[in-house]
Amino acid sequence: MGKTADLTAVQKAITDTLKQEGKTQKEISERIGCSQSAVSRHLSGKSVGRKKCGRKRCTTRRGDRTLRKIVEKDRFQTLGDLRKQWTESGVETSRATVYRRVQEMGYRCRIPQVKPLLNQKQRQKRLTWATEKQHWTVAQWSKVLFRMKANFACHSEIKVPESGGRLGRGKCQNA
């Protein structure tokens, strides 16, 4: 059986309607599935919503809007930089609070993937390949076989995917 704070808006509306129809508190409580005291408190007007549990938020809605503006100005700032700018605007918080507020806004803190840059030789090979294929027709591209599976070289042997998804060993052959 629910308490007064647990009564939903629908249950409260049903309670009021049933009371107007002349039903008793006990009949109403059985009908909507809550305690008789919850119905009594609601009808007498003494029901007050449940207080929030946990620690009070250290930031206000206004402060959160300020943080949103700071984040949207440059999304690639670190949490430390965000905290510093937020502190300058008048909101004193910890780095963890900044992280939680940014998460609540729907942003995700990620470290960008580091990958090696192309050297000059690789760039030149890509450019020559692209210029050779620049004027290819659809018919020429349709003859190209795009493979999703790769072969892995291993001591002059090559691992070739067998049927059933297992990797087997096959000798390197010139095609």
C-alpha positions in Angstrom: 0.0 0.0 0.0 1.4 3.4 -1.0 1.8 6.4 1.2 0.4 9.9 0.4 3.5 11.0 -1.4 3.2 7.9 -3.6 -0.2 8.9 -5.0 0.1 9.8 -8.6 -1.9 12.5 -10.3 -4.2 9.9 -11.8 -4.8 8.3 -8.4 -5.6 11.7 -6.9 -8.0 12.5 -9.7 -9.7 9.1 -9.3 -9.9 9.7 -5.5 -11.6 13.0 -5.9 -14.1 11.6 -8.4 -15.0 8.6 -6.3 -15.4 10.9 -3.2 -17.9 13.0 -5.2 -19.8 9.8 -6.1 -20.2 9.2 -2.3 -17.7 6.3 -1.8 -16.1 5.8 1.5 -12.3 6.2 2.1 -11.9 2.5 2.5 -13.7 1.7 -0.8 -11.6 4.3 -2.6 -8.3 3.0 -1.1 -9.2 -0.6 -2.2 -10.2 0.7 -5.7 -7.0 2.6 -6.4 -4.6 0.3 -4.5 -3.3 2.5 -1.7 -3.7 2.8 2.0 -6.8 4.4 3.6 -4.7 6.9 5.4 -3.2 8.1 2.1 -6.7 8.7 0.8 -7.6 10.5 4.0 -4.6 12.8 3.9 -5.3 13.6 0.2 -8.9 14.5 0.8 -8.2 16.6 3.9 -5.5 18.5 2.0 -2.7 17.6 4.4 -0.7 15.6 1.8 2.6 17.1 1.0 4.9 15.8 -1.7 7.9 13.7 -0.6 11.1 15.7 0.0 14.1 14.9 -2.0 16.5 12.6 -0.3 20.3 13.0 -0.4 22.5 16.1 -0.3 21.3 19.4 -1.6 22.7 20.5 -5.0 25.5 22.9 -4.7 24.7 24.6 -8.1 21.6 26.4 -9.2 19.7 26.2 -12.5 21.3 29.6 -13.4 24.8 28.2 -12.7 24.0 25.1 -14.8 22.9 27.3 -17.7 26.2 29.2 -17.4 28.1 26.0 -17.6 26.1 24.9 -20.7 27.2 28.2 -22.4 30.8 27.6 -21.5 30.7 24.0 -22.8 28.9 25.0 -26.0 31.5 27.7 -26.7 34.2 25.1 -27.0 33.3 21.5 -26.5 36.9 20.3 -26.6 38.0 21.9 -23.3 39.2 19.8 -20.4 37.2 19.5 -17.2 39.9 21.6 -15.4 39.4 24.4 -17.9 35.7 24.2 -17.6 35.9 24.3 -13.8 38.3 27.3 -14.0 35.9 29.3 -16.3 32.9 28.3 -14.3 34.6 29.5 -11.1 35.4 32.8 -12.8 31.7 33.3 -13.6 30.9 32.9 -9.8 30.2 29.2 -9.3 32.7 27.5 -6.9 32.6 23.7 -7.4 34.8 20.7 -7.6 36.0 19.0 -10.8 33.7 16.0 -10.0 30.7 18.3 -9.9 31.6 19.8 -13.3 31.9 16.2 -14.6 28.4 15.3 -13.3 26.8 18.5 -14.6 28.3 17.9 -18.1 27.0 14.3 -18.0 23.5 15.6 -17.1 23.6 17.9 -20.0 24.1 14.9 -22.3 27.7 15.5 -23.2 30.2 12.6 -22.8 33.8 13.2 -21.7 36.1 11.2 -24.0 39.8 11.2 -24.7 40.4 11.5 -28.4 41.9 8.5 -30.1 45.6 9.1 -30.9 46.6 7.6 -34.3 49.8 8.0 -36.2 49.9 10.6 -38.9 50.6 9.7 -42.5 54.2 10.2 -43.6 55.1 11.9 -47.0 55.5 8.5 -48.8 52.1 7.3 -47.7 50.5 10.6 -48.7 52.1 10.4 -52.2 50.9 6.8 -52.7 47.3 7.8 -51.7 47.4 10.8 -54.1 48.6 8.7 -57.1 46.0 6.0 -56.4 43.2 8.6 -56.2 44.3 10.4 -59.4 44.5 7.0 -61.2 40.9 6.1 -60.1 39.5 9.6 -60.4 37.8 9.1 -63.8 36.7 5.4 -63.3 33.2 4.6 -64.4 30.6 2.7 -62.4 31.3 -0.4 -64.5 34.9 -0.3 -63.5 34.1 0.1 -59.8 31.7 -2.8 -60.0 34.5 -5.2 -60.9 36.4 -4.3 -57.7 36.0 -6.8 -54.9 35.7 -5.3 -51.5 36.6 -7.7 -48.7 35.7 -7.5 -45.1 38.0 -10.3 -44.0 41.8 -9.7 -43.9 44.6 -12.2 -44.1 47.3 -12.1 -41.4 50.9 -12.9 -42.3 52.7 -15.1 -39.9 56.3 -16.4 -40.6 55.8 -17.1 -44.3 52.5 -18.7 -43.5 49.1 -16.9 -43.8 46.1 -17.4 -41.6 43.1 -17.9 -43.8 39.6 -17.9 -42.3 38.0 -21.3 -42.8 34.3 -22.1 -42.9 32.8 -22.0 -39.4 34.6 -18.8 -38.5 37.8 -20.5 -37.3 41.3 -19.4 -38.4 43.4 -22.1 -40.1 46.9 -22.0 -41.5 47.6 -22.1 -45.2 50.9 -21.7 -47.1 51.5 -18.4 -48.8 50.9 -18.6 -52.5 51.5 -16.2 -55.3 48.2 -15.3 -56.9 
